[in-house]
Amino acid sequence: IDGKPDGTDFGMDEETERLESLRKPFLSLLAKAQEES
């Protein structure tokens, strides 16, 4: 995901999807906060 080949992305699809679904709204909130400041 971050382009780091450390081998942690094997069999971690469920965990990865959970992290992604948390990260996307977080990033959009972060972008909005940066626009306002």
Contacts in CASP RR format, 6 or more apart in sequence:
PFRMAT RR
TARGET T0000
AUTHOR 0000-0000-0000
METHOD contacts of the structure
MODEL  1
IDGKPDGTDFGMDEETERLESLRKPFLSLLAKAQEES
1 9 0 8 1.000
1 16 0 8 1.000
1 19 0 8 1.000
1 20 0 8 1.000
9 16 0 8 1.000
END
